[in-house]
Amino acid sequence: MKEQLLKMPGQKFAINELVMGRWPGSNLYYEVQVVSFDNITDHYTVKYKDGTELELKESDIKHTSSFRSKKRHSGSSSPSRRRSRSRSRSPGRTSKNISRRSNSQGREIKEVKKAAILETKLTPMLRENSVGRYNGERYILEKTDASLSFTQQQNFEQEFEDNQILARYSLRPRGEENKTHVMDSKEENLMEKVSVKRKEMELEFGGKIGTFFMIFILPATVLFLLLICEQKDVSIRNMPAFENLWDVRVFGVFLLWFFVQALFYLLPVGKVVDGMPLSNGKALKYRINGFYAFVLTATSVGVSLYFKMGLYYVYDHFLQLAVSATVFSVLLSIYLYVRSYKVPHEELSLAGNSGNLVYDFFMGRELNPCIGTFDLKYFCELRPGLIGWVVINLVMLLAEMKAQNLDAPSLSMILVNSFQFLYVVDALWNEEAILTTMDITHDGFGFMLAFGDLVWVPFVYSLQAFYLVNHPTKISWPIASAVIALNVFGYAIFRGANSQKYAFRRNPNDPKLARFNHILPYFYVIYFTCLLIHREARDERQCKKKYGLAWEKYCQRVQYRIFPYIY
């Protein structure tokens, strides 16, 4: 039975049709059978009589009828036996027709030489990355790389069998390689567009609606927590008027703090290291001098205490400082969003480039916004917020002594300051490690990081110390020793594993040991536990996409994500 011929719309040659295919790099045609047709690249997969399968362009394929008609006209007799058009000459004698034939033969020889110059190269066609099978690594079924010229075509069949080629090949002259790469990349571009659309659908933090509410809820949460802590009865009554929350002079104090830390950042001290490679292959350079900035800040604070300069100003205007920092973070976020439209596309963050104004404003469109060599995101990540956190804790320690008429700070306040001081010093001492975190390598610099670094970290993380000023909590030395032992143990895990650094930073584990009498001081622990779980979920998605099968094997060996036998 004859094989059924199938033809798709826009397809010139049907499937299973016998046609004449030109051998790439030559003018020779062989009888082949059409196996398949790729409507994206307009290439045909044909099969030769010896079983060889190649990809040919439509222009390299002709119907067999065109060759049969030429064969009937040409005949098979030798030139000397053909009947001469001139009856006055012997058919065997030379004539002008011979010179004409020699001219045509000369043109054929030139074409043959030209075809021989166009060397054909067998190049394996790489398949798409297979995450399910080979962990995303490109694989080739055969490693043979042979090149054939026109003068070697007579030995092709034998060489082909010897090479035992198992992969599909696309053979074309070098002059057409650029066009080939363009056509072969059409399918890859199509897959990339599909993946981009999928990425646009995978919005975080509740998507457009979630980020819209977070822009307003986060500042309100900070203000609400600080207002409650400031009151001795821990209630929402007697709220201050809105005009009492804003002072231009306090805003100027915050700006002074910000620019002093920027000046310390620009000092030519500390080593310079390379960051993670960006999408364009470049790596930004960073000066590691955060610990030096901390030492200079501590020296300045010590000088202020020596000359009895009023550090109580921070406590007296604590709410106004929080509002000033919030206003500054919003203005900075607006500036970052506007300037992101003037930078090259390759400098944008994938996490904040969805096309939605609110979502991109929250996540940050630009990955590493810089003013000259001044990296705004890297600077805000550690300097103003973390160092400010320690300064605020110290101010609360002094404010507690003044408010409660103590000759020395309480043991609870000392423990809070000591543990958080250790955390900040550790982060600044290991400043280089921050360059590999998700905040630097993945997230853009927008409202989320600007508000988090400048407002949330210094004013919420210092919540315990602020609470102790008006709510004294006495603990015995045995309980304090247990708390110290617990934090030392947590710090050892923090430095050793690093993946659980925040979980063991300030986790009392058993609130009764700390004489639990109010949930407010433990907001930091509850919040950070939720943050760790959410961060782990984000890391899980990113690692699963990046490492594929290897990540699945890792999860089979490491079954628990954060809490052993629980989660």
BELNOR-V832617 format. One record per residue. PHI is phi in degrees with one decimal (none if undefined). Layout:
phi = {PHI | PHI}
This chain:
phi = {none | -76.4 | -70.5 | -74.0 | -93.1 | -115.4 | -139.5 | -89.9 | -59.9 | 81.1 | -103.9 | -80.5 | -110.9 | -82.2 | -66.9 | 73.5 | -78.0 | -86.1 | -135.0 | -108.7 | -109.9 | -78.6 | -71.6 | -54.2 | 86.9 | -143.7 | -107.8 | -91.3 | -114.7 | -128.0 | -74.7 | -133.1 | -117.0 | -71.7 | -97.8 | -154.5 | -136.8 | -101.1 | -74.5 | -84.1 | -96.4 | 59.5 | -108.5 | -105.3 | -95.9 | -116.8 | -124.1 | -82.2 | -64.5 | -85.0 | 96.6 | -69.7 | -115.2 | -132.3 | -103.7 | -126.8 | -76.7 | -65.0 | -70.9 | -91.8 | -121.7 | -133.9 | -71.9 | -67.7 | -65.0 | -66.0 | -76.8 | -67.5 | -66.0 | -64.9 | -69.2 | -65.8 | -74.9 | -77.2 | 73.8 | -120.1 | -78.9 | -72.7 | -60.9 | -73.9 | -96.8 | -69.9 | -72.4 | -78.1 | -69.4 | -94.7 | -79.1 | -90.5 | -122.1 | -73.8 | -59.8 | -83.4 | -78.2 | -75.3 | -148.9 | -66.7 | -63.1 | -65.4 | -63.4 | -64.0 | -65.2 | -64.8 | -64.3 | -65.4 | -66.2 | -62.9 | -65.2 | -64.4 | -64.3 | -61.9 | -65.2 | -64.8 | -62.8 | -64.1 | -66.8 | -68.4 | -68.7 | -74.7 | -74.0 | -94.9 | -122.1 | -82.9 | -121.4 | -64.2 | -86.0 | -75.3 | -82.1 | -66.9 | -59.6 | -106.9 | -72.0 | -69.5 | -104.3 | -120.6 | 59.9 | 80.5 | -83.9 | -67.0 | -132.6 | -128.5 | -75.9 | -151.2 | -107.8 | -72.5 | -129.7 | -114.1 | -126.0 | -124.0 | -112.7 | -62.8 | -71.5 | -102.6 | -67.8 | -67.9 | -101.8 | -63.4 | -60.2 | -67.1 | -65.4 | -62.0 | -66.9 | -67.8 | -69.1 | 53.2 | -74.2 | -107.6 | -97.0 | -85.3 | -124.1 | -119.2 | -105.5 | -150.0 | -60.1 | -61.1 | -65.7 | -106.6 | -64.9 | -63.4 | -64.1 | -63.2 | -62.5 | -65.4 | -70.3 | -67.7 | -87.1 | -61.1 | -66.5 | -65.0 | -63.7 | -64.3 | -66.2 | -65.8 | -64.0 | -63.9 | -65.3 | -63.7 | -63.2 | -64.2 | -63.2 | -64.6 | -79.9 | -90.2 | -84.9 | -102.3 | 57.3 | 82.3 | 70.2 | -65.2 | -70.9 | -61.5 | -68.3 | -61.9 | -71.4 | -65.6 | -59.7 | -98.5 | -71.7 | -61.6 | -62.0 | -65.5 | -64.5 | -60.6 | -63.1 | -64.9 | -63.3 | -69.4 | -65.0 | -68.5 | -64.3 | -71.2 | -89.1 | -74.1 | -88.8 | 50.7 | -137.8 | -97.2 | -81.7 | 57.7 | -70.9 | -71.7 | -68.4 | -63.9 | -67.2 | -80.7 | -92.9 | -128.4 | -146.5 | -63.0 | -66.0 | -66.1 | -62.5 | -65.1 | -63.8 | -64.3 | -61.8 | -61.3 | -60.3 | -63.6 | -75.9 | -66.2 | -65.4 | -65.1 | -64.4 | -62.6 | -64.2 | -84.3 | -64.1 | -78.6 | -125.4 | 93.0 | -78.1 | -108.9 | -124.6 | -91.9 | -81.9 | -70.0 | -60.0 | -86.7 | -65.5 | -88.5 | 89.3 | -85.3 | -131.7 | -73.3 | -102.9 | -129.0 | -94.1 | -89.4 | -139.4 | -62.6 | -67.5 | -64.0 | -63.4 | -65.9 | -64.3 | -64.6 | -65.1 | -62.7 | -64.6 | -63.8 | -66.0 | -62.2 | -64.2 | -63.4 | -67.9 | -63.6 | -89.7 | 55.8 | -79.6 | -73.1 | -79.2 | -67.2 | -57.5 | -64.3 | -70.1 | -66.1 | -119.7 | -64.9 | -64.4 | -66.5 | -65.0 | -64.4 | -66.4 | -62.4 | -64.2 | -65.4 | -61.3 | -64.0 | -65.7 | -67.3 | -61.9 | -64.1 | -65.7 | -63.7 | -60.0 | -64.8 | -67.9 | -67.3 | -70.3 | -66.5 | -82.8 | -109.3 | -105.0 | -59.9 | -62.2 | -69.3 | -94.8 | -87.2 | -91.9 | -67.0 | -72.4 | -121.9 | -126.1 | -88.8 | 98.1 | -93.9 | -61.9 | -66.1 | -64.3 | -67.9 | -63.4 | -72.3 | -78.7 | 96.7 | -81.9 | -90.3 | -74.6 | -132.6 | -66.4 | -129.1 | -109.5 | 70.0 | -100.4 | -88.7 | -85.5 | -66.4 | -67.7 | -64.1 | -66.3 | -73.0 | -62.7 | -123.3 | -73.3 | -63.9 | -76.1 | -66.4 | -65.5 | -63.4 | -58.9 | -66.3 | -63.8 | -63.8 | -59.9 | -64.6 | -63.4 | -66.0 | -62.3 | -67.5 | -67.8 | -63.3 | -60.7 | -73.8 | -71.1 | -105.7 | 54.0 | -103.3 | -79.3 | -143.4 | -65.0 | -68.4 | -63.9 | -62.2 | -65.9 | -63.7 | -65.0 | -60.9 | -64.3 | -66.5 | -66.5 | -72.9 | -62.4 | -61.8 | -63.1 | -67.3 | -61.6 | -62.1 | -64.2 | -73.6 | -68.5 | -103.3 | -60.2 | -62.5 | -66.1 | -67.7 | -69.1 | -102.5 | -80.8 | -63.2 | -59.3 | -88.0 | -88.9 | -121.0 | -77.1 | -76.2 | -101.5 | -133.2 | -64.0 | -58.2 | -79.6 | -63.4 | -68.6 | -64.6 | -74.0 | -94.8 | -118.4 | -63.4 | -63.7 | -72.5 | -97.9 | -98.6 | -67.9 | -91.6 | -63.6 | -62.4 | -64.4 | -65.2 | -67.5 | -69.8 | -61.9 | -107.0 | -133.9 | -62.2 | -131.1 | -92.9 | -131.9 | -82.3 | -65.4 | -58.5 | -68.1 | -62.4 | -64.0 | -64.7 | -64.3 | -63.7 | -61.0 | -64.3 | -72.1 | -65.2 | -62.1 | -64.6 | -68.0 | -63.1 | -68.3 | -58.2 | -76.5 | -79.0 | -96.6 | 70.3 | -76.1 | -114.9 | -64.1 | -81.5 | -66.0 | -101.2 | -72.3 | -136.5 | -107.1 | -68.2 | 71.4 | -125.6 | -59.9 | -64.7 | -65.9 | -97.1 | 54.2 | -61.8 | -132.5 | -161.3 | -79.2 | -58.9 | -63.8 | -95.6 | -58.5 | -60.5 | -67.2 | -64.6 | -60.9 | -69.6 | -62.7 | -64.2 | -63.6 | -64.9 | -64.9 | -67.9 | -64.4 | -64.0 | -64.9 | -65.2 | -61.8 | -61.0 | -66.2 | -64.1 | -69.0 | -67.1 | -69.9 | -78.3 | -106.2 | 60.2 | -62.0 | -61.8 | -69.6 | -64.6 | -64.7 | -63.5 | -67.4 | -67.3 | -81.6 | -105.9 | -80.1 | -108.2 | -83.3 | -126.8 | -101.4 | -57.8 | 65.1 | -121.9 | -144.4}
